[in-house]
Each structure stands twice: as C-alpha cells, then as structure tokens.
Amino acid sequence: MARKRRQGLIRSRKWRLGSGYFWLSLVLIVGFSGAGAAIAQEGAEAHVNHLHNIWMLISAALVFIMNAGFAMLEAGFCRRKNAVNILAKNLIVFCVATLAYWLFGFALMFGDSSNSLIGQSGFFFDMVFPSQNNLQPFPLGFSSLENSWPARSFSTLFLFQLVFAGITAAIVSGAVAERIKFWAFMLFSFVLVGLIYPLGGYWAWSANGWLRDALNFHDFAGSTVVHSVGGAAALAGAWLLKPREGRFNSPEDVNSFAPDNLGFATLGCLILWLGWFGFNGGSAHHLVNIPHVITTTMISAAAGGIAVLFWSGWFGHPKLGSIINGILGGLVGITASSAYVNAHSSLIIGAVSGFFVLIGEFLLERWKIDDPVGAIPVHLFCGFWGTLAVGLFAAPGVDPLMEYTYRHGPFQQTLNQFLGWLAIVGTAFLLSCVVWLMVGGFLHYTAELDRRLGGRIDPQGGDTVTVNFSLVKFLLAQIQTARNALRVSGDDETMGSDGFFY
C-alpha cells in the first residue's frame, strides 16, 4: 500500500513538473512570438537589410579568394622560372585595383550623372558613419545606386564591386605572362580598372546606362562587363606583346612550354569554382533567388568540363588543361544568365561553353597569339557565348526583360545582346590597345630620359629629320617602339622571373 502511494506521489510530481515545463514553454513561445511580431512590424526592413548585407559581404570574400585561384592557375600553367613574378603580379594587382577603383572607377561606373555614357560624381569618396537616423548612409553622388540596391549599405556595395574590378585585371595577367614587364602590367591595370572597365559597367549596370535603356541589354553578373572586357584587354596585350621566344617556331618547342605544375592549376580551378558561387550568388537582388543562381552555376561548370572530353576528339587527345578551362568556360558562360535560366538550359550553356574553349584554343594557335593560361578562350569567347545565351534561353516570367522578349521575340533580344557585347568589347579592345601603347611609350621615353640624365648616351647623337619624313612611318615606328618597351629583354626572358623578381 505504501509502495502504491509512493508511485502515485512520484507520478503526481512528474505531472506537476511536466506541467510546469509546459506552461514555461508556452510563455516563452508567446513571448518570442510577440517579439517576432514586433520585429516584423517595427524593424523587419532593418532585419532584411542585415541579411542582405551579410550575404553580399560573404560573396565579396568568396570573389576575393578567386585571386588566389588565378595565382595558382597561372603559376601552374606557366614555367617555373617565372613563378615568382607571376605570384607577385597576382598579389600586387589587387592593391593597384583597390586604389584605382576607389579613386576613379567606382564613381565612373555608379556615380550620378546627367548622361547615359559615364558617371560624373562621387570621385575620391569618403565613408559616412551610420547614425540612429540613417543606419545605411550613402555619400553624396550615389543616389541612383542607393535606389537600385535599397537593401544594401554603401560600403557593402563598394566592396562587392571592387572585387569584381580586381578580377577583371587578374584575367589579363595570365594572357601576358612570362614576357610582360612588371611595371607595364601595373600601369595598364590601373587604367583598366580606373577607366576602361567602369565605362562598360556604367553602360550595362548603371540605372542610366544607355545599353540598358536602348537595347534592354542584360548581363546578370558580368559575362560581358567583367569577363569579356578582361578577355578583350588580354587579347590586346597578348597580340601587341607577340609570343614568347620560340613558342611557335617548331613542334618540338611546344614541350618546353608545357605547364609546370598541373596540381597547382587544378587547385586553382577548384578555388575559382568555389569563388564563383559568390560571384553569381552575390549578384542576386533577392535572397530567395540565391539557391537557384548557385545551382545553375554548378550545373553549367560541370557540363563545361564534361563537354571538353567529348569535343576534344575533334582537336586531338583530351588535356587536363583544357578540362580545367572547360569548367571555367562553363562558369563564364552562365554568369550572364544564371538567374534567368533553368537547369536544362544551364546544361546546354555549359556544354557549348566547353566547345568555345576548344575553338578559342585552336584559333589562337592558328593566329599565333600566345596565351599561356587560355584566358582569352575562357573569358572572351565564352563571355560572348554567355551574353547571347541570355536571349536564347531566358525563362518566361523571371525578370522584366521577359516583357520585352514577349513583345519582340527571343531573336530580337539575342540580337540586342550581341550589339551590346560588341559595343562594350569593341570599345574595351580599342582603348586597351591605346593604353598598352601609351604605357610602352612612357616606359621607353622614361628609360631614354634616365640614360640621357645619366650621361650614358650622346644628346647630339639622335636621328635627324630629313625631307623624306613620313608621318605614317614615324607613327608605325613609335608603335613598334612602344610594343618592344612592354616586353622584357631577351636575356631576362631567358633567365626567367620576367626580368624583375629573382
């Protein structure tokens, strides 16, 4: 009997204890629900802003890590004797890009303007500290940017766009590797990030850009603005520099230019692949779209790598370097449309990108344009294809561009995409040629002035002007002089490290 009373007492205590837990839990749930309702009513927008900003900052960090991927990819594809210079270029170029973009580039690309060609305000800006009245203040000159990205802070947007600008310069590094003078690359990168890149970026991404208004041009994360512009600048540099000594002399010489460390190159590819999730995912205006963007990015990259294995039969045996570039080509190809296409379309875009990589490698060989890492096929060729793919594969109802497509048809949108790509890339290529030659001329005449001031040449020993002077011949001679001044000397190229770092 006593035993039954003890068991009943225990059950009664357990019930009271459990009942207490129940009521305590109920109170906490109600309390948190009330707090959640208060947040939803009074501070929901601030909460969403925090999420948007955190994700964009994480994305910026992922894109920044892509610099390590480019450094390892380039060092792996090139010869060991130039590894120190290659790593130094990839390290210092982001320092150069940061200053150039802060001083000029960001204002030219996103500053308020009264025209549709270039930004006119916000140069050399300073940060505005948040306050209770304004948690996300924007400095003067960026009202259009603030209206376009209402859920982000100014600093977040600047950092995210900065890493994009740095990637554009890093693309060029691989195509001109092993024969470019260190200071020539640094000076060109400053102008590329400070002027050339922002020009196309304003046309396509600014609220007032003429391509966006006149042609309904769409480039979600930069197949044209970032990758094709970087590829165009790389093509201009590789063409003006001419090939590395002995690169196309005979079939036997090809082996001496084989990749030094494919392990580095493979790891670099994987780092870039990871960084691309921030590259494309961070460009989404709404958090709900991020998983879709990352998924299409992943599928396209995988399809690009697999496609190279199948397409390689037309061009010889598969090469690991081509598979690496096929994956990167798939990533570049999907960058313009990752938010607008479904999984089936992303598979096609990636597969065709792999084909464009092989076509690009083949054409560069035929044209004798030396690109040690394949930057031009990956970024320029696949950037072209990815830009067109927006018009061909964009799914209905995912973006305002569809309203235009319904009225005019996908082929009209594809034509507009082509015209927009041509405008941006043509301008970037011409300006890059001019800047490369100006940099070469500056280095040449700076060296001449140094020799004269040092008393190492006779000031009276220069060429004389004759009555047979030809302006055309003079300009061609100046262009050739500038081209030669961009390259390291023959001895430095033989010794390695591009003539600067040892």
C-alpha positions as CSV (number, residue, x, y, z in Angstrom):
1,M,0.0,0.0,0.0
2,A,2.8,2.4,0.9
3,R,4.5,1.4,-2.3
4,K,1.4,2.4,-4.3
5,R,1.2,5.8,-2.5
6,R,4.9,6.5,-3.3
7,Q,4.4,5.6,-7.0
8,G,1.3,7.9,-7.1
9,L,3.3,10.7,-5.4
10,I,6.1,10.3,-8.0
11,R,3.6,10.4,-10.9
12,S,1.9,13.5,-9.4
13,R,5.3,15.2,-9.0
14,K,6.3,14.3,-12.6
15,W,2.9,15.6,-13.8
16,R,3.4,18.9,-11.9
17,L,7.0,19.2,-13.2
18,G,6.0,18.4,-16.7
19,S,3.0,20.8,-16.4
20,G,5.4,23.5,-15.2
21,Y,7.7,22.9,-18.2
22,F,4.6,23.0,-20.5
23,W,3.5,26.4,-19.1
24,L,7.0,27.8,-19.1
25,S,7.4,26.7,-22.8
26,L,4.1,28.2,-23.6
27,V,5.1,31.5,-22.0
28,L,8.4,31.6,-23.9
29,I,6.7,30.8,-27.2
30,V,4.2,33.5,-26.7
31,G,6.9,35.9,-25.7
32,F,9.1,35.2,-28.6
33,S,6.1,35.3,-31.0
34,G,5.2,38.7,-29.6
35,A,8.8,39.8,-30.0
36,G,8.8,38.4,-33.5
37,A,5.6,40.2,-34.3
38,A,7.1,43.5,-33.0
39,I,10.2,43.0,-35.1
40,A,8.0,42.2,-38.1
41,Q,6.0,45.4,-37.6
42,E,8.7,47.8,-36.5
43,G,12.0,46.6,-37.8
44,A,11.5,44.0,-40.5
45,E,13.3,46.0,-43.1
46,A,16.3,46.5,-40.9
47,H,16.4,42.8,-40.3
48,V,16.3,42.0,-44.0
49,N,19.0,44.6,-44.6
50,H,21.3,42.8,-42.3
51,L,20.8,39.5,-44.1
52,H,21.3,41.1,-47.5
53,N,24.5,42.8,-46.4
54,I,25.9,39.8,-44.6
55,W,25.4,37.6,-47.7
56,M,26.9,40.2,-50.0
57,L,29.9,40.6,-47.8
58,I,30.4,36.8,-47.7
59,S,30.1,36.8,-51.5
60,A,32.7,39.5,-51.7
61,A,35.0,37.4,-49.6
62,L,34.5,34.4,-51.9
63,V,35.2,36.5,-55.0
64,F,38.3,37.9,-53.3
65,I,39.6,34.4,-52.8
66,M,39.4,33.9,-56.5
67,N,42.6,36.0,-56.7
68,A,44.3,33.0,-55.1
69,G,42.8,30.7,-57.7
70,F,44.1,32.9,-60.5
71,A,47.5,33.0,-59.0
72,M,47.7,29.2,-58.6
73,L,46.2,28.6,-62.1
74,E,48.7,30.9,-63.7
75,A,51.7,29.6,-61.8
76,G,50.7,26.1,-62.6
77,F,50.3,26.7,-66.3
78,C,53.5,28.7,-66.8
79,R,57.2,27.8,-66.5
80,R,58.7,27.5,-63.0
81,K,61.4,30.1,-63.7
82,N,58.7,32.8,-63.9
83,A,56.7,31.7,-60.9
84,V,57.9,34.4,-58.6
85,N,57.0,37.2,-60.9
86,I,53.6,35.6,-61.7
87,L,52.7,35.3,-58.0
88,A,53.9,38.9,-57.4
89,K,51.8,40.3,-60.2
90,N,48.7,38.4,-59.0
91,L,49.3,39.7,-55.4
92,I,50.0,43.3,-56.1
93,V,47.4,43.8,-58.9
94,F,44.6,43.8,-56.3
95,C,46.4,46.6,-54.4
96,V,46.5,48.6,-57.6
97,A,42.9,47.8,-58.5
98,T,41.7,48.9,-55.0
99,L,43.2,52.3,-55.3
100,A,42.2,52.8,-58.9
101,Y,38.6,51.8,-58.3
102,W,38.3,53.9,-55.1
103,L,39.8,57.0,-56.8
104,F,38.0,56.9,-60.1
105,G,36.4,53.6,-61.2
106,F,33.5,53.3,-58.8
107,A,32.4,56.9,-59.4
108,L,32.6,56.5,-63.2
109,M,30.7,53.2,-63.0
110,F,27.9,54.1,-60.5
111,G,28.1,57.8,-59.8
112,D,25.1,60.0,-60.5
113,S,25.2,61.5,-64.0
114,S,23.2,63.7,-66.4
115,N,24.2,61.5,-69.3
116,S,24.0,57.8,-70.3
117,L,27.7,57.3,-71.0
118,I,29.6,57.7,-67.8
119,G,29.3,58.6,-64.1
120,Q,30.1,62.2,-63.1
121,S,30.1,62.3,-59.3
122,G,31.5,60.6,-56.3
123,F,35.2,60.6,-57.0
124,F,37.6,60.0,-54.2
125,F,34.6,59.5,-51.9
126,D,34.7,59.1,-48.1
127,M,32.5,56.8,-46.0
128,V,29.6,58.3,-44.0
129,F,29.3,56.9,-40.5
130,P,25.9,55.3,-39.6
131,S,23.6,57.0,-37.2
132,Q,20.3,56.4,-35.5
133,N,18.5,58.4,-38.1
134,N,20.2,56.7,-41.0
135,L,21.6,53.2,-40.5
136,Q,22.9,52.9,-44.1
137,P,24.0,56.3,-45.3
138,F,25.3,56.9,-48.8
139,P,27.8,59.7,-49.6
140,L,26.8,62.4,-52.0
141,G,26.8,61.5,-55.6
142,F,25.3,57.9,-55.4
143,S,21.6,58.4,-55.2
144,S,20.9,56.2,-58.3
145,L,22.9,53.4,-56.8
146,E,21.0,53.7,-53.5
147,N,17.7,53.4,-55.3
148,S,18.9,50.4,-57.3
149,W,20.1,48.5,-54.2
150,P,17.8,49.6,-51.4
151,A,18.7,46.8,-49.0
152,R,22.5,47.2,-49.0
153,S,24.9,49.6,-47.4
154,F,27.2,51.7,-49.5
155,S,30.3,50.1,-48.1
156,T,28.9,46.6,-48.9
157,L,28.2,47.6,-52.5
158,F,31.6,49.2,-52.9
159,L,33.5,46.1,-51.6
160,F,31.4,43.8,-53.7
161,Q,32.0,45.8,-56.9
162,L,35.7,46.3,-56.0
163,V,36.4,42.5,-56.1
164,F,34.7,42.3,-59.5
165,A,37.0,45.0,-60.8
166,G,40.1,43.2,-59.4
167,I,39.1,40.0,-61.1
168,T,39.0,41.9,-64.5
169,A,42.6,42.9,-64.0
170,A,43.6,39.4,-62.9
171,I,42.2,37.9,-66.1
172,V,44.7,39.9,-68.1
173,S,47.7,38.7,-66.1
174,G,47.6,35.2,-67.4
175,A,47.4,36.1,-71.1
176,V,50.5,38.3,-71.0
177,A,52.5,36.1,-68.6
178,E,56.2,35.4,-69.0
179,R,57.1,38.3,-71.2
180,I,55.4,41.4,-69.8
181,K,57.4,44.0,-67.8
182,F,56.2,44.2,-64.2
183,W,55.6,47.9,-64.3
184,A,53.9,47.8,-67.7
185,F,51.3,45.4,-66.2
186,M,50.9,47.5,-63.1
187,L,50.3,50.8,-65.1
188,F,47.9,49.1,-67.5
189,S,45.9,47.5,-64.7
190,F,45.5,50.9,-63.0
191,V,44.0,52.4,-66.2
192,L,41.9,49.3,-66.9
193,V,40.2,49.3,-63.5
194,G,40.1,53.1,-63.2
195,L,38.7,53.9,-66.7
196,I,38.1,51.1,-69.2
197,Y,36.2,48.6,-67.0
198,P,33.9,51.2,-65.5
199,L,32.9,52.5,-68.9
200,G,31.2,49.3,-70.0
201,G,29.9,48.7,-66.5
202,Y,28.1,52.0,-66.5
203,W,26.5,51.3,-69.9
204,A,25.2,47.9,-68.7
205,W,24.7,48.1,-65.0
206,S,24.0,51.7,-64.1
207,A,20.4,52.8,-63.8
208,N,21.1,55.4,-66.5
209,G,23.3,53.3,-68.8
210,W,22.4,53.6,-72.5
211,L,22.6,49.8,-73.3
212,R,20.2,49.0,-70.5
213,D,17.7,51.6,-71.8
214,A,18.1,51.5,-75.5
215,L,18.7,47.7,-76.1
216,N,17.3,46.1,-72.9
217,F,20.8,44.6,-72.6
218,H,21.0,42.2,-69.7
219,D,24.2,40.8,-68.1
220,F,23.3,39.4,-64.7
221,A,26.8,39.0,-63.1
222,G,29.3,40.0,-65.8
223,S,29.9,37.7,-68.8
224,T,30.4,40.9,-70.8
225,V,31.1,43.6,-68.2
226,V,33.8,41.6,-66.3
227,H,34.9,38.6,-68.4
228,S,34.6,39.8,-71.9
229,V,36.2,43.1,-71.0
230,G,39.1,41.3,-69.3
231,G,39.4,39.0,-72.2
232,A,39.5,41.9,-74.7
233,A,42.2,43.6,-72.7
234,A,44.1,40.3,-72.5
235,L,43.8,39.8,-76.3
236,A,45.1,43.3,-77.0
237,G,48.1,42.8,-74.7
238,A,48.9,39.3,-76.0
239,W,48.7,40.5,-79.6
240,L,50.9,43.6,-79.0
241,L,53.5,41.7,-76.9
242,K,53.9,38.9,-79.5
243,P,54.6,35.3,-78.5
244,R,57.2,34.1,-76.1
245,E,60.5,33.5,-77.7
246,G,60.4,30.1,-79.5
247,R,56.7,29.5,-78.7
248,F,55.6,28.8,-82.3
249,N,58.9,28.1,-84.0
250,S,58.6,24.3,-84.4
251,P,56.5,21.4,-83.0
252,E,59.5,20.3,-80.9
253,D,59.5,23.7,-79.0
254,V,56.0,23.1,-77.7
255,N,57.1,20.7,-75.0
256,S,59.4,23.4,-73.5
257,F,56.2,25.5,-72.8
258,A,54.3,22.7,-71.1
259,P,52.5,23.5,-67.8
260,D,54.9,23.3,-64.9
261,N,52.5,22.2,-62.2
262,L,49.1,20.9,-63.1
263,G,48.4,20.2,-59.4
264,F,48.6,24.0,-58.8
265,A,46.4,24.6,-61.8
266,T,43.8,22.1,-60.7
267,L,43.6,23.5,-57.2
268,G,43.4,27.0,-58.7
269,C,40.4,25.8,-60.8
270,L,38.6,24.5,-57.7
271,I,39.2,27.7,-55.8
272,L,37.8,29.7,-58.7
273,W,34.8,27.4,-58.9
274,L,34.0,27.9,-55.2
275,G,34.5,31.7,-55.6
276,W,32.0,31.8,-58.5
277,F,29.2,30.9,-56.1
278,G,29.8,34.4,-54.5
279,F,30.4,35.9,-57.9
280,N,27.0,34.9,-59.3
281,G,25.1,34.4,-56.0
282,G,26.1,37.8,-54.6
283,S,24.7,39.5,-57.7
284,A,21.1,38.4,-56.8
285,H,18.8,41.2,-55.8
286,H,16.7,38.9,-53.6
287,L,17.8,36.3,-51.2
288,V,15.2,33.8,-52.4
289,N,16.9,33.7,-55.8
290,I,20.4,32.7,-54.5
291,P,19.9,28.9,-54.4
292,H,18.7,28.9,-58.0
293,V,21.6,31.0,-59.2
294,I,24.2,28.8,-57.4
295,T,22.6,25.6,-58.8
296,T,22.6,26.8,-62.4
297,T,26.2,27.9,-61.9
298,M,27.2,24.5,-60.6
299,I,25.5,22.6,-63.5
300,S,27.0,24.8,-66.2
301,A,30.5,24.4,-64.8
302,A,30.2,20.6,-64.7
303,A,28.8,20.5,-68.2
304,G,31.7,22.6,-69.5
305,G,34.3,20.2,-68.0
306,I,32.5,17.1,-69.3
307,A,31.9,18.6,-72.8
308,V,35.6,19.1,-73.3
309,L,36.1,15.4,-73.0
310,F,33.6,14.8,-75.8
311,W,34.6,17.7,-78.0
312,S,38.3,17.0,-77.7
313,G,38.1,14.2,-80.2
314,W,37.9,16.8,-82.9
315,F,41.1,18.6,-81.7
316,G,43.2,15.7,-80.6
317,H,43.5,13.9,-77.2
318,P,41.9,15.5,-74.1
319,K,44.3,17.6,-72.0
320,L,43.9,18.3,-68.3
321,G,44.5,22.0,-69.0
322,S,41.6,22.0,-71.5
323,I,39.3,20.3,-68.9
324,I,40.2,22.9,-66.4
325,N,39.4,25.7,-68.9
326,G,36.2,23.9,-69.9
327,I,35.0,24.1,-66.3
328,L,36.0,27.8,-66.1
329,G,34.4,28.4,-69.5
330,G,31.1,26.9,-68.2
331,L,31.3,29.3,-65.3
332,V,31.9,32.3,-67.5
333,G,29.1,31.2,-69.9
334,I,26.5,31.0,-67.2
335,T,27.4,34.3,-65.5
336,A,25.2,36.5,-67.6
337,S,22.1,34.3,-67.3
338,S,22.3,32.2,-64.1
339,A,19.3,34.0,-62.6
340,Y,17.3,33.8,-65.8
341,V,17.6,30.2,-67.0
342,N,16.5,26.7,-65.7
343,A,18.7,23.7,-65.1
344,H,18.2,22.2,-68.6
345,S,19.3,25.5,-70.2
346,S,22.3,25.8,-67.9
347,L,23.4,22.3,-69.0
348,I,23.3,23.4,-72.6
349,I,25.1,26.7,-71.9
350,G,27.9,24.9,-70.1
351,A,28.3,22.3,-72.8
352,V,28.5,24.8,-75.6
353,S,31.0,26.9,-73.5
354,G,33.3,23.8,-73.4
355,F,33.2,23.8,-77.2
356,F,34.0,27.5,-77.3
357,V,37.1,26.9,-75.2
358,L,38.5,24.4,-77.6
359,I,37.6,26.6,-80.6
360,G,39.4,29.5,-78.9
361,E,42.5,27.5,-78.2
362,F,42.6,26.2,-81.8
363,L,42.2,29.7,-83.3
364,L,44.9,31.3,-81.1
365,E,47.3,28.6,-82.2
366,R,46.4,29.3,-85.8
367,W,46.8,33.1,-85.3
368,K,50.0,32.6,-83.3
369,I,48.7,34.6,-80.3
370,D,50.4,33.3,-77.2
371,D,48.1,32.9,-74.2
372,P,49.9,30.8,-71.6
373,V,46.8,30.0,-69.5
374,G,43.9,30.2,-72.0
375,A,42.4,33.3,-70.6
376,I,41.2,34.6,-73.9
377,P,39.2,31.5,-74.9
378,V,37.7,31.2,-71.4
379,H,36.8,34.8,-70.8
380,L,36.4,36.4,-74.2
381,F,35.0,33.5,-76.2
382,C,32.8,32.1,-73.5
383,G,31.8,35.6,-72.4
384,F,30.5,36.2,-75.9
385,W,28.5,33.0,-75.9
386,G,27.1,33.5,-72.4
387,T,25.9,37.0,-73.3
388,L,24.0,35.6,-76.3
389,A,22.6,32.8,-74.2
390,V,20.5,35.3,-72.2
391,G,18.4,36.0,-75.3
392,L,18.2,32.4,-76.3
393,F,17.4,30.6,-73.0
394,A,15.9,33.1,-70.5
395,A,12.8,31.5,-68.9
396,P,9.4,33.3,-69.0
397,G,8.4,35.4,-66.1
398,V,11.7,35.6,-64.2
399,D,12.7,39.2,-65.0
400,P,11.3,42.4,-66.6
401,L,13.3,41.6,-69.7
402,M,10.7,39.0,-70.5
403,E,8.2,41.7,-71.2
404,Y,10.4,43.0,-73.9
405,T,11.1,39.4,-75.2
406,Y,7.4,38.7,-75.4
407,R,6.8,41.8,-77.5
408,H,9.8,41.4,-79.8
409,G,10.8,37.8,-79.6
410,P,13.9,36.0,-78.4
411,F,15.8,36.6,-81.6
412,Q,15.5,40.3,-81.2
413,Q,16.7,40.1,-77.6
414,T,19.6,37.9,-78.8
415,L,20.5,40.5,-81.4
416,N,20.4,43.2,-78.8
417,Q,22.7,41.1,-76.6
418,F,25.1,40.8,-79.4
419,L,25.1,44.5,-80.2
420,G,25.6,45.3,-76.5
421,W,28.5,42.9,-76.3
422,L,30.0,44.3,-79.4
423,A,29.8,47.9,-78.1
424,I,31.4,47.1,-74.8
425,V,34.0,44.7,-76.0
426,G,34.9,46.7,-79.1
427,T,35.4,49.8,-77.0
428,A,37.4,47.9,-74.4
429,F,39.7,46.4,-77.1
430,L,40.4,49.7,-78.8
431,L,41.0,51.5,-75.6
432,S,43.2,48.7,-74.3
433,C,45.4,48.9,-77.4
434,V,45.8,52.6,-77.0
435,V,46.6,52.3,-73.3
436,W,49.1,49.4,-73.8
437,L,50.9,51.5,-76.4
438,M,50.9,54.6,-74.2
439,V,52.3,52.6,-71.3
440,G,55.0,51.2,-73.6
441,G,55.8,54.7,-74.9
442,F,56.0,56.0,-71.4
443,L,58.4,53.3,-70.3
444,H,60.6,53.7,-73.4
445,Y,61.0,57.5,-73.1
446,T,61.4,57.3,-69.3
447,A,64.3,54.9,-69.8
448,E,65.7,57.2,-72.5
449,L,65.5,60.2,-70.2
450,D,67.2,58.2,-67.5
451,R,70.0,57.3,-69.8
452,R,70.4,60.9,-71.0
453,L,70.5,62.3,-67.5
454,G,73.0,59.7,-66.5
455,G,75.3,60.7,-69.3
456,R,75.2,57.3,-70.9
457,I,74.2,58.5,-74.4
458,D,75.2,61.5,-76.5
459,P,72.3,64.0,-76.6
460,Q,73.5,65.0,-80.1
461,G,73.5,61.5,-81.4
462,G,69.8,61.2,-82.1
463,D,68.2,60.7,-85.5
464,T,67.9,63.7,-87.8
465,V,64.8,64.7,-89.6
466,T,65.0,64.6,-93.4
467,V,62.9,66.0,-96.2
468,N,61.7,62.4,-96.7
469,F,59.9,62.4,-93.4
470,S,56.8,60.3,-93.4
471,L,54.2,60.7,-90.7
472,V,52.8,57.2,-91.3
473,K,56.3,55.6,-91.0
474,F,57.0,57.7,-87.9
475,L,53.8,56.5,-86.2
476,L,54.5,52.9,-87.1
477,A,58.0,53.2,-85.7
478,Q,56.6,54.7,-82.5
479,I,54.1,51.9,-82.2
480,Q,56.8,49.3,-82.7
481,T,59.0,51.0,-80.1
482,A,56.1,51.0,-77.6
483,R,55.5,47.3,-78.3
484,N,59.1,46.5,-77.7
485,A,59.1,48.5,-74.5
486,L,56.3,46.4,-73.0
487,R,58.5,43.3,-73.2
488,V,61.3,42.2,-71.0
489,S,64.7,41.9,-72.6
490,G,65.8,38.7,-74.3
491,D,68.3,38.0,-71.5
492,D,65.6,38.5,-68.9
493,E,63.2,36.2,-70.7
494,T,65.8,33.5,-70.9
495,M,66.8,33.9,-67.2
496,G,63.2,34.0,-66.0
497,S,61.1,35.9,-63.5
498,D,60.1,38.3,-66.2
499,G,63.2,40.4,-65.6
500,F,62.1,41.9,-62.3
501,F,61.9,39.4,-59.5
502,Y,64.6,36.9,-58.9
